[in-house]
């Protein structure tokens, strides 16, 4: 009889284990089942370098910027004007307001062209006007009506055109009131407009990376940022610049020993700690030889649009080589079955569950792994309160 109960007890226990459930008999150590992020990264302070074109005043006068800070501009765009002599600040503000109104009116034309009914009504109205003008033998009116009809058929808003003409006339009048010559600055590249000039625009170039040393990068000095929205300049003074914000680079000095297993063309993420921890993707495009101080220069190419890249030079970054999100447990907490599949023991209350898992990352030096549930796991780690890591 005792043998019978022993066999039954064994079968029950075996069944419970088969279903992934057993009760605690001995005290165990556990860790909270909390998702963490584990990174393999290096931290450094360096600089952002990019294609950037500085534009200079051709004459003495007052600078007026025709576009706003951070605006995207196309090639051959008017970006700044230098008016001869000193120009009152109120006049420059009025110019700015007119430019904003002109820009707004220009944008209206894009939506008006799609309003078919309005266009047809305007054409019908002017067609009737042609007839009336012909009856009155008003040749000038006939010509104007026909010009309007042709413009409307091209999708142009006559009212908008009249308003644009009026605004441009006001701007021309205001510029004439300044009573001085002006020189205009046009772009020869497309990019982002900025007045932030730090003095390193002609010093740092991506194609000159092999000439930069770790000490050189550390010793770079930036000029203090100035408001150049309306300033007096001499001929040859730097006024503004346009930067390529789609392809740019981060240049950092790094201890060579930290790069032992890192190669060129390695994909990485770059987190900018001085830009609210924003992250962008990149690829290592250059690694220099170690210098006498054991330092190397690393350049990360970032071929992605990043709004803040145009207005920053200094870069306090984490270069992330590997990034894993999951549950962190000691290596010895992992069980391997005869089929080579992994599992851990999860815990809810005092009940234990077998949780099938996959290993995302292994750190043999510090003896831990990052794991996550397999897709077909019956007992998901996300449901567990704790993970058993061994007996006490």
KANOR-V574776 format. One line per field, one symbol per residue. phi: phi as a letter, one per 20 degrees, with the letter a starting at -180 (. if undefined). burial: 1 if it has 16 or more other ideal C-beta (glycine too) atoms within 10 Angstrom, else 0. A space follows every 10 residues. Layout:
# KANOR-V574776
phi: ???
burial: ???
This chain:
# KANOR-V574776
phi: .fffffffff fffffffgen cbdfddfcec cfecfcddcd bcdadbceca fbdeddfebf rdeceecegn fecefmefdb cdefmedfff ffffffffff ffffffffff effeefffff ffffffffff fffffeleff fggfffffff fffeneefff ffffffffff fgffffffmb fccdddfdbe rdebefddnd geedbgfdgf eedfffffef defffcedfb cecdgnffda bcdfddcbcd dcecfgffdg ddcfmffbdd defecllfdc ebbfdbceff efemdcdddd edecfbgfff dddfcdcded ecbccrdecf gfeedcefem edbcdeccmd edcedfbcee bcdffdlccd cbfffeffdf ffefebcfdq ef
burial: 0000000000 0000000001 0000000001 0010000100 1101011111 1100101000 1111111010 0010001011 1110001000 1100110110 1100100000 0100000010 0110010011 0010000000 0100100110 1100011100 0011001001 1000100100 0000101000 1111111101 1001110010 0101001001 0000000101 0010001111 1111110111 1111010110 0100010111 1100100001 0101111101 0000111111 1100010011 1110101111 1001011110 0011000000 0111111000 0111111000 1000000111 1111001011 1001011110 00
